């Protein structure tokens, strides 16, 4: 295991990356909130984090996070593997593009199906109750939902709510990195009036109970990621660059070369 400190055009990542092998597969690990959980969801430098993974040569990103449930049957202690997102964030940069180079990637299917399948199979092997196929509401935070908001999201047909994954998924798509997430249910959000309001104490308690199963799931999932998978995630920029090639400045070409160099 090696610790790597990276600089990016978008500032510093949340922390050092740790690189090594897991289940015989080369991997890189980053704590999105920083060691000791120093960064709130809004303070996370998502662009730097994803850029760092791209720089390290990663082509797949498996995420794990805590979420609140908006459904009775997605009880605390279970996990879901979302395939859709709803964006309720307001204060965070969520694209690498602009400043002289415009690109619009397809995001109708924001999660890589190959990675989602790997997580689903891995959860089964790790004896973690998990359901594939869910809609994740990504809110700004750091406050939890009001009860009115929670009822609204349920009326939309959403399944879980969290504060981080959508922004990662958007940037991973722009970086042509496959993305999927294991969302660990820690509470019932605020809609279930018979439950106590969401608290950090509750979240930590449930995560503690499920941490071993989550680690086993990730270890199993890494071994199941197909290196030769043929998915559109890895070609997301092929037809996405809108700016006339002659109008792209040398500075923009240089700054975004790890993403767009092969297309320019």
C-alpha positions as CSV (number, residue, x, y, z in Angstrom):
1,X,0.0,0.0,0.0
2,X,1.4,3.4,-1.0
3,X,0.2,6.9,0.0
4,X,0.0,9.4,-2.8
5,X,-0.5,13.2,-2.6
6,X,-1.8,14.7,-5.8
7,X,-2.3,18.3,-7.1
8,X,-5.0,19.0,-9.6
9,X,-6.0,22.0,-11.8
10,X,-9.1,22.2,-9.5
11,X,-7.2,22.3,-6.1
12,X,-6.4,19.6,-3.6
13,X,-8.4,16.4,-3.2
14,X,-10.0,15.5,0.1
15,X,-7.0,13.6,1.3
16,X,-4.1,11.4,0.1
17,X,-4.9,8.4,-2.1
18,X,-3.9,5.0,-1.1
19,X,-2.9,2.7,-3.9
20,X,-2.2,-1.0,-3.9
21,X,-4.0,-4.2,-4.7
22,X,-7.3,-5.8,-3.5
23,X,-8.3,-9.3,-4.5
24,X,-5.4,-9.1,-6.9
25,X,-6.7,-6.0,-8.6
26,X,-4.9,-2.6,-8.7
27,X,-6.9,-0.1,-6.7
28,X,-6.9,3.4,-5.3
29,X,-8.8,4.5,-2.2
30,X,-9.8,8.0,-1.1
31,X,-11.8,9.1,1.9
32,X,-14.2,11.7,0.4
33,X,-14.7,13.5,3.7
34,X,-11.0,13.3,4.5
35,X,-9.5,11.3,7.4
36,X,-11.4,12.2,10.6
37,X,-14.4,13.3,8.5
38,X,-13.2,16.9,8.3
39,X,-15.2,18.0,5.2
40,X,-19.0,18.5,4.9
41,X,-20.7,17.3,1.7
42,X,-20.6,20.9,0.3
43,X,-16.9,21.4,1.2
44,X,-15.8,18.2,-0.6
45,X,-13.7,19.1,-3.7
46,X,-15.4,16.6,-6.0
47,X,-13.6,17.8,-9.1
48,X,-10.2,17.3,-7.6
49,X,-11.2,13.9,-6.2
50,X,-12.4,12.5,-9.5
51,X,-9.5,14.1,-11.4
52,X,-7.1,12.4,-9.0
53,X,-8.6,9.0,-9.8
54,X,-8.3,9.8,-13.5
55,X,-4.7,10.8,-13.1
56,X,-4.0,7.5,-11.3
57,X,-5.4,5.5,-14.2
58,X,-8.6,4.4,-12.7
59,X,-11.4,3.5,-15.1
60,X,-14.0,2.3,-12.6
61,X,-15.2,3.9,-9.3
62,X,-17.0,2.0,-6.6
63,X,-18.5,4.3,-4.0
64,X,-20.0,3.5,-0.5
65,X,-22.1,6.0,1.4
66,X,-24.8,6.4,4.0
67,X,-28.3,7.2,3.0
68,X,-31.8,7.8,4.5
69,X,-34.6,5.6,3.3
70,X,-37.8,7.0,1.8
71,X,-39.5,3.6,1.6
72,X,-40.9,1.3,4.3
73,X,-39.2,-1.8,2.9
74,X,-35.7,-0.3,2.6
75,X,-35.1,-0.6,6.3
76,X,-32.0,0.6,8.2
77,X,-29.3,-2.1,7.9
78,X,-30.1,-2.9,4.3
79,X,-28.4,-1.5,1.2
80,X,-29.6,-0.2,-2.2
81,X,-27.7,0.1,-5.5
82,X,-29.2,3.2,-7.1
83,X,-29.5,3.5,-10.9
84,X,-31.0,7.0,-11.0
85,X,-30.5,10.4,-9.2
86,X,-32.4,13.6,-8.6
87,X,-30.3,16.7,-8.1
88,X,-31.2,19.0,-5.1
89,X,-27.7,20.4,-4.6
90,X,-27.1,24.2,-4.9
91,X,-23.6,25.2,-3.9
92,X,-21.1,22.9,-5.6
93,X,-19.2,22.9,-8.9
94,X,-20.2,19.7,-10.8
95,X,-18.4,19.9,-14.2
96,X,-14.9,20.0,-15.5
97,X,-16.0,22.0,-18.5
98,X,-16.4,25.7,-19.2
99,X,-13.7,28.4,-19.5
100,X,-13.2,27.9,-23.2
101,X,-14.3,24.3,-23.7
102,X,-17.9,23.2,-23.6
103,X,-19.0,19.6,-23.5
104,X,-22.4,18.0,-22.8
105,X,-22.3,14.3,-21.8
106,X,-25.3,12.0,-21.8
107,X,-26.5,11.4,-18.3
108,X,-29.9,9.7,-18.8
109,X,-28.4,6.5,-17.3
110,X,-26.0,7.9,-14.7
111,X,-24.8,4.5,-13.2
112,X,-22.7,2.0,-15.1
113,X,-24.8,-1.2,-15.4
114,X,-21.7,-3.4,-15.4
115,X,-20.5,-2.0,-12.0
116,X,-24.0,-2.1,-10.6
117,X,-24.2,-5.8,-11.4
118,X,-20.8,-6.4,-9.8
119,X,-22.0,-4.7,-6.6
120,X,-25.3,-6.7,-6.6
121,X,-23.5,-10.0,-6.9
122,X,-20.9,-8.9,-4.3
123,X,-23.5,-8.0,-1.8
124,X,-25.1,-11.4,-2.2
125,X,-21.7,-13.1,-1.7
126,X,-21.1,-10.9,1.4
127,X,-24.5,-11.7,2.9
128,X,-25.5,-8.0,2.8
129,X,-29.2,-7.5,2.1
130,X,-29.2,-5.3,-1.0
131,X,-31.7,-4.2,-3.7
132,X,-30.5,-3.0,-7.1
133,X,-32.5,-0.3,-8.9
134,X,-33.4,2.8,-6.9
135,X,-33.7,6.6,-7.2
136,X,-31.3,8.6,-5.0
137,X,-32.1,12.2,-4.1
138,X,-28.9,14.1,-3.6
139,X,-29.5,17.1,-1.3
140,X,-27.1,19.8,-0.4
141,X,-26.9,19.3,3.4
142,X,-25.2,19.4,5.8
143,X,-28.6,19.6,7.6
144,X,-31.0,16.6,7.2
145,X,-34.4,17.0,5.5
146,X,-37.4,18.8,6.9
147,X,-40.4,16.5,7.2
148,X,-42.1,18.4,4.3
149,X,-39.1,17.8,2.0
150,X,-39.1,14.1,3.0
151,X,-42.8,13.8,2.1
152,X,-42.2,15.6,-1.2
153,X,-39.4,13.2,-2.2
154,X,-41.6,10.3,-1.4
155,X,-44.3,11.7,-3.6
156,X,-41.7,11.8,-6.5
157,X,-41.2,8.1,-6.1
158,X,-37.6,8.5,-4.8
159,X,-36.2,5.7,-2.7
160,X,-33.2,7.0,-0.7
161,X,-31.6,10.4,0.1
162,X,-28.0,11.3,0.5
163,X,-25.6,14.2,0.1
164,X,-22.7,13.1,-2.1
165,X,-23.2,10.5,-4.8
166,X,-24.8,12.5,-7.7
167,X,-21.9,15.0,-7.9
168,X,-19.4,12.1,-8.1
169,X,-21.5,10.4,-10.7
170,X,-21.6,13.5,-12.9
171,X,-17.9,14.1,-12.8
172,X,-17.1,10.4,-13.2
173,X,-19.1,10.4,-16.4
174,X,-17.3,13.5,-17.8
175,X,-14.0,11.7,-16.9
176,X,-15.2,8.6,-18.7
177,X,-14.9,6.6,-15.5
178,X,-17.6,4.0,-14.8
179,X,-19.5,4.7,-11.5
180,X,-21.8,2.8,-9.2
181,X,-22.5,3.2,-5.5
182,X,-23.4,1.0,-2.6
183,X,-25.9,3.0,-0.5
184,X,-26.1,1.8,3.1
185,X,-29.5,2.7,4.7
186,X,-29.0,4.1,8.2
187,X,-32.4,5.7,8.9
188,X,-35.9,6.5,7.6
189,X,-35.2,10.2,6.9
190,X,-37.9,12.4,8.4
191,X,-41.1,11.1,6.8
192,X,-41.9,8.3,9.2
193,X,-43.5,10.1,12.0
194,X,-43.4,7.1,14.4
195,X,-39.6,7.2,14.2
196,X,-37.3,9.5,16.0
197,X,-35.8,12.3,13.9
198,X,-32.6,11.5,12.1
199,X,-29.5,11.9,14.2
200,X,-25.8,11.4,13.7
201,X,-25.8,9.0,16.6
202,X,-28.3,6.7,14.8
203,X,-26.4,6.9,11.5
204,X,-23.1,6.0,13.1
205,X,-24.7,3.1,15.1
206,X,-26.1,1.5,11.9
207,X,-23.0,2.0,9.9
208,X,-21.0,0.4,12.7
209,X,-23.2,-2.7,12.5
210,X,-22.9,-2.9,8.8
211,X,-19.3,-1.9,8.3
212,X,-17.9,-5.5,8.1
213,X,-20.5,-6.5,5.5
214,X,-19.9,-3.3,3.5
215,X,-16.1,-4.0,3.5
216,X,-16.7,-7.6,2.4
217,X,-19.0,-6.4,-0.4
218,X,-16.4,-3.9,-1.7
219,X,-13.7,-6.6,-1.7
220,X,-16.0,-9.0,-3.6
221,X,-17.1,-6.2,-6.0
222,X,-13.5,-5.3,-7.0
223,X,-12.9,-8.8,-8.1
224,X,-16.1,-8.8,-10.2
225,X,-15.4,-5.7,-12.2
226,X,-14.8,-6.8,-15.8
227,X,-11.7,-5.1,-17.2
228,X,-13.0,-5.6,-20.8
229,X,-16.5,-4.3,-20.2
230,X,-18.0,-2.5,-23.1
231,X,-20.1,0.3,-21.8
232,X,-20.9,3.8,-23.0
233,X,-19.5,5.4,-19.8
234,X,-16.0,4.9,-21.2
235,X,-16.8,6.8,-24.4
236,X,-18.9,9.6,-22.9
237,X,-16.9,12.4,-24.5
238,X,-16.7,10.9,-28.0
239,X,-19.5,13.2,-29.4
240,X,-19.9,15.5,-26.4
241,X,-17.5,18.3,-27.2
242,X,-19.4,21.2,-28.6
243,X,-16.7,23.9,-29.0
244,X,-15.2,24.3,-32.4
245,X,-11.8,22.7,-32.3
246,X,-10.3,25.9,-33.8
247,X,-11.8,28.0,-31.0
248,X,-10.3,25.9,-28.1
249,X,-7.5,27.8,-26.5
250,X,-4.1,26.2,-25.8
251,X,-4.7,26.8,-22.1
252,X,-8.0,24.9,-22.2
253,X,-6.5,22.1,-24.2
254,X,-3.6,21.8,-21.7
255,X,-5.8,22.0,-18.6
256,X,-8.3,19.3,-19.8
257,X,-5.8,17.1,-21.7
258,X,-6.3,14.1,-19.4
259,X,-10.0,14.1,-20.4
260,X,-10.1,15.4,-24.0
261,X,-6.6,14.9,-25.3
262,X,-7.5,11.8,-27.3
263,X,-10.4,13.6,-29.0
264,X,-8.5,16.7,-30.0
